[in-house]
């Protein structure tokens, strides 16, 4: 059973890698982003999308940790009263 799970995991990782590779190869046209007067360099669309994904993957768990710490702090302060 362990071997089947490992094979499925490897196949899933390969499928995700192939989808990402296809996305990057399909989105090679250069774009420049502008926001509130700031303009970025002209880079492929895939660079910006992957950068947004990485930032989201870092910010999401950080917000969850902060929210759980805030809840934990509120529970302990209520219990003390």
JOGIVEN-V99063 format. One record per residue. N is the residue number from 1. OMEGA is omega in degrees with one decimal (* if undefined). NEAR is the number of other C-alpha atoms within 10 Angstrom. Layout:
N:OMEGA:NEAR ; N:OMEGA:NEAR
//
This chain:
1:179.9:5 ; 2:179.5:7 ; 3:179.2:8 ; 4:178.6:9 ; 5:-179.7:10 ; 6:179.0:11 ; 7:178.4:11 ; 8:179.0:12 ; 9:179.0:12 ; 10:178.9:12 ; 11:178.7:12 ; 12:179.1:12 ; 13:177.3:12 ; 14:179.0:12 ; 15:178.5:12 ; 16:179.3:12 ; 17:178.7:12 ; 18:177.9:12 ; 19:178.6:12 ; 20:178.8:14 ; 21:178.5:12 ; 22:178.1:11 ; 23:-178.8:14 ; 24:-179.1:16 ; 25:-179.9:12 ; 26:-174.8:11 ; 27:-179.1:13 ; 28:-178.1:13 ; 29:-177.3:11 ; 30:176.7:12 ; 31:175.1:15 ; 32:-179.8:12 ; 33:173.9:13 ; 34:-178.9:10 ; 35:179.4:7 ; 36:177.6:5 ; 37:177.2:6 ; 38:179.1:7 ; 39:-179.7:10 ; 40:173.8:10 ; 41:176.4:10 ; 42:-178.5:11 ; 43:176.8:14 ; 44:-179.8:16 ; 45:-176.7:18 ; 46:179.7:20 ; 47:-179.6:15 ; 48:-179.7:14 ; 49:178.9:14 ; 50:176.9:13 ; 51:177.3:11 ; 52:177.2:12 ; 53:-178.7:12 ; 54:178.3:11 ; 55:178.1:11 ; 56:178.8:12 ; 57:177.5:11 ; 58:-175.6:11 ; 59:-178.2:12 ; 60:178.5:10 ; 61:177.9:11 ; 62:177.5:12 ; 63:177.1:11 ; 64:178.6:11 ; 65:178.8:12 ; 66:179.2:11 ; 67:179.7:12 ; 68:176.9:12 ; 69:178.3:12 ; 70:177.6:11 ; 71:-179.8:12 ; 72:179.6:12 ; 73:178.8:12 ; 74:-179.9:11 ; 75:-178.0:11 ; 76:179.7:10 ; 77:176.5:10 ; 78:-179.5:9 ; 79:-179.5:8 ; 80:-176.7:6 ; 81:*:5
//
